[in-house]
Amino acid sequence: MPSPLPTASVLDLAPVVPVLVVEDAADAVPLARALVAGGLPAVEVALRTPAGLDAVRAVAGEVPEAVVGAGTVVTPAQVADSVAAGARFVVSPGWTDVLLEAMRASGVPFLPGVSTVSEVVALLERGVREMKFFPARAAGGTAYLKALYGPLPQARFCPTGGIGPDSAPEYLALPNVGCVGGSWMVPADAVAARDWVRIERLARAAAALSAGGTCR
C-alpha cells in the first residue's frame, strides 16, 4: 500500500497538479524530478497511454519526494492496478457507483470527476466532499464554480481541463477550489526534446501562482 499523503487532502498538496500524458515510461522519472524541483510535488499520470502504469510505477519507485497519482481512472481494475503500481491517489474524469466503491476500497485518497450540480449533490449524499471538476472550461469555468458555492459550500474542487497560467489564478481565488490541474508546464515539445530544464522553469512559475494575494 502506498504511504499516506503528507497532507489530509489531495487538494492541499500544491496549488497546481501537473497532468502528465506519458508516451515513453523512460521519461517519467526525469519529468517528475523536474516538476518536483520546480515546486510541484504532486504529479498525476493519466492512464491514457500504454506507458501510464509503468510511469506511475517508475515515479513511485525512484522519485520518493514526488506524490504520484493516477488519473483518467475509469474502471475498478484500473483503480486496483494504479494502487498496486504505487499511486498515492487516484482521479477519475467522472464516476459511477461501481467506480466510486472501488475508489473507496482502494485505501488511497480519490477525486471523482463531476461537471453538473446533480453529480455534486449525489457525491455529497455519499459522503464525498472533494471532487475533480472536469472539463472545467467547457463545463462553465469559474462562473459555474462561483454559482455552485452558494448552495453547496461544503464541496471542494480541483478544476481540470482548459486551464492555463493566465486563468489558473482566477480558479485558485475561489473559496471552493483547493488546486487546479493542468499540463501547460509539460508542453509536448519540451517532453519530446527531454528539455527538463525548461519544464522545471515552467513548473516553478506554476508553483508561484499561489504566492500572490489573489491566487489563494
C-alpha positions as CSV (number, residue, x, y, z in Angstrom):
1,M,0.0,0.0,0.0
2,P,1.4,3.5,-0.9
3,S,2.4,5.7,2.0
4,P,-0.1,8.3,3.3
5,L,-0.2,11.7,1.8
6,P,1.8,14.5,3.6
7,T,-1.5,16.4,4.0
8,A,-5.0,15.4,4.8
9,S,-6.3,16.2,1.3
10,V,-5.2,15.8,-2.3
11,L,-6.4,19.3,-2.8
12,D,-3.8,20.7,-0.4
13,L,-0.7,19.1,-1.9
14,A,0.1,22.0,-4.2
15,P,-1.8,24.9,-6.0
16,V,-1.2,23.2,-9.3
17,V,-1.2,19.5,-10.1
18,P,0.6,18.6,-13.4
19,V,-1.4,16.2,-15.5
20,L,1.0,14.0,-17.5
21,V,0.3,12.0,-20.6
22,V,3.4,9.9,-20.8
23,E,4.2,8.2,-24.1
24,D,7.6,6.7,-23.0
25,A,7.9,5.4,-19.4
26,A,11.6,6.2,-19.5
27,D,10.7,9.9,-19.5
28,A,8.6,9.6,-16.3
29,V,11.4,9.8,-13.7
30,P,13.3,12.8,-15.1
31,L,10.0,14.5,-15.8
32,A,8.8,14.0,-12.2
33,R,12.2,15.2,-10.9
34,A,12.0,18.4,-12.9
35,L,8.5,19.1,-11.6
36,V,9.4,18.5,-8.0
37,A,12.5,20.7,-8.4
38,G,10.2,23.4,-9.7
39,G,8.0,23.2,-6.6
40,L,5.2,20.9,-7.8
41,P,5.4,17.7,-5.8
42,A,2.0,16.2,-6.7
43,V,2.1,14.5,-10.1
44,E,-1.0,13.0,-11.8
45,V,-0.1,10.5,-14.5
46,A,-3.0,9.9,-16.9
47,L,-3.8,6.3,-17.8
48,R,-4.4,7.3,-21.4
49,T,-1.4,5.6,-22.9
50,P,0.1,2.1,-22.6
51,A,3.0,3.6,-20.7
52,G,0.8,5.1,-18.0
53,L,1.0,2.4,-15.3
54,D,4.7,1.9,-15.9
55,A,5.2,5.6,-15.5
56,V,3.4,5.6,-12.1
57,R,5.5,2.6,-11.0
58,A,8.7,4.3,-12.0
59,V,8.0,7.6,-10.3
60,A,6.7,5.8,-7.2
61,G,9.9,3.7,-7.0
62,E,12.5,6.3,-8.0
63,V,11.2,9.7,-7.0
64,P,10.2,9.4,-3.4
65,E,9.9,13.2,-3.0
66,A,7.0,13.1,-5.6
67,V,3.4,12.3,-4.6
68,V,2.4,10.4,-7.7
69,G,-1.2,9.7,-8.6
70,A,-3.1,8.0,-11.4
71,G,-5.6,10.0,-13.5
72,T,-8.2,9.1,-16.1
73,V,-9.1,6.1,-14.0
74,V,-12.4,4.8,-15.3
75,T,-12.7,1.1,-14.1
76,P,-12.3,-0.7,-10.8
77,A,-9.4,-2.7,-12.4
78,Q,-7.6,0.5,-13.2
79,V,-8.0,1.6,-9.6
80,A,-6.5,-1.7,-8.3
81,D,-3.7,-1.6,-10.9
82,S,-2.8,2.0,-10.0
83,V,-2.6,1.4,-6.3
84,A,-0.5,-1.8,-7.0
85,A,1.8,0.4,-9.1
86,G,2.3,2.8,-6.2
87,A,-0.2,5.5,-6.9
88,R,-0.9,7.6,-3.7
89,F,-4.1,9.0,-5.0
90,V,-6.5,8.3,-7.9
91,V,-8.5,10.7,-10.1
92,S,-11.4,9.9,-12.4
93,P,-13.0,12.1,-15.1
94,G,-16.4,11.0,-14.0
95,W,-18.0,8.4,-11.6
96,T,-20.5,5.7,-11.2
97,D,-21.4,3.9,-8.0
98,V,-19.3,0.9,-9.1
99,L,-16.2,3.0,-9.7
100,L,-16.8,5.0,-6.5
101,E,-17.0,1.8,-4.5
102,A,-13.7,0.7,-5.9
103,M,-12.1,4.0,-5.2
104,R,-13.3,4.0,-1.6
105,A,-12.0,0.4,-1.2
106,S,-8.6,1.3,-2.6
107,G,-7.2,2.8,0.6
108,V,-5.9,5.9,-1.1
109,P,-7.5,9.3,-1.5
110,F,-9.5,9.9,-4.6
111,L,-11.1,12.6,-6.6
112,P,-14.2,11.6,-8.7
113,G,-15.0,13.8,-11.6
114,V,-18.1,16.0,-11.8
115,S,-19.5,18.5,-14.2
116,T,-23.1,19.0,-13.1
117,V,-24.9,20.1,-9.9
118,S,-26.7,16.8,-9.7
119,E,-23.4,14.9,-9.7
120,V,-22.0,17.1,-6.9
121,V,-25.2,16.6,-4.8
122,A,-25.1,12.8,-5.4
123,L,-21.5,12.6,-4.2
124,L,-22.3,14.8,-1.2
125,E,-25.1,12.3,-0.3
126,R,-22.4,9.6,-0.4
127,G,-20.1,11.5,1.9
128,V,-17.6,12.7,-0.7
129,R,-16.8,16.4,-0.4
130,E,-13.7,16.6,-2.6
131,M,-14.0,16.3,-6.4
132,K,-12.5,17.0,-9.8
133,F,-14.4,19.5,-11.9
134,F,-13.9,18.4,-15.5
135,P,-13.8,19.6,-18.2
136,A,-13.5,22.9,-16.3
137,R,-13.5,25.5,-19.1
138,A,-16.1,23.7,-21.2
139,A,-18.4,23.0,-18.2
140,G,-18.6,26.6,-17.2
141,G,-15.3,27.6,-15.7
142,T,-15.0,30.0,-12.8
143,A,-18.6,31.3,-13.3
144,Y,-20.0,27.9,-12.8
145,L,-17.9,27.2,-9.7
146,K,-18.9,30.5,-8.2
147,A,-22.6,29.6,-8.7
148,L,-22.0,26.2,-7.0
149,Y,-20.5,27.8,-3.9
150,G,-23.7,29.4,-2.8
151,P,-25.9,26.3,-2.4
152,L,-23.1,23.8,-2.0
153,P,-20.2,25.5,0.0
154,Q,-19.2,22.1,1.5
155,A,-17.9,20.8,-1.8
156,R,-14.3,21.5,-2.8
157,F,-12.9,21.1,-6.3
158,C,-9.8,20.5,-8.4
159,P,-10.8,22.0,-11.7
160,T,-9.0,20.5,-14.7
161,G,-9.5,20.9,-18.4
162,G,-8.6,24.0,-20.5
163,I,-6.8,25.8,-17.6
164,G,-3.6,27.6,-18.3
165,P,-1.2,30.0,-16.5
166,D,-3.5,33.0,-17.2
167,S,-6.7,31.5,-16.0
168,A,-5.4,29.4,-13.1
169,P,-5.2,32.3,-10.6
170,E,-8.9,33.1,-11.2
171,Y,-9.8,29.5,-10.2
172,L,-7.4,29.5,-7.2
173,A,-9.0,32.6,-5.9
174,L,-12.4,30.8,-5.5
175,P,-13.2,29.6,-1.9
176,N,-14.3,26.2,-3.2
177,V,-11.2,25.5,-5.2
178,G,-8.2,23.8,-3.5
179,C,-6.0,23.4,-6.5
180,V,-6.1,23.2,-10.3
181,G,-4.9,20.6,-12.7
182,G,-3.2,21.3,-16.0
183,S,-0.5,20.4,-18.4
184,W,0.9,23.8,-19.6
185,M,4.1,23.2,-17.6
186,V,4.8,20.0,-19.6
187,P,4.4,21.0,-23.2
188,A,4.7,18.2,-25.7
189,D,7.7,19.7,-27.5
190,A,9.7,20.1,-24.3
191,V,9.0,16.5,-23.3
192,A,9.9,15.2,-26.8
193,A,13.2,17.2,-26.6
194,R,13.7,16.0,-23.0
195,D,14.2,19.6,-22.0
196,W,13.9,19.1,-18.3
197,V,15.4,22.5,-17.5
198,R,12.6,24.2,-19.4
199,I,10.0,22.1,-17.6
200,E,11.5,22.9,-14.2
201,R,11.3,26.6,-15.1
202,L,7.7,26.3,-16.2
203,A,6.9,24.3,-13.0
204,R,8.5,27.0,-10.9
205,A,6.3,29.6,-12.5
206,A,3.2,27.5,-11.9
207,A,4.1,26.9,-8.3
208,A,4.4,30.6,-7.8
209,L,0.8,31.2,-8.7
210,S,-0.2,30.6,-5.1
211,A,2.2,33.3,-3.9
212,G,0.1,36.3,-4.9
213,G,-2.7,37.5,-2.7
214,T,-5.3,37.0,-5.4
215,C,-4.4,33.3,-6.0
216,R,-5.3,31.5,-2.8
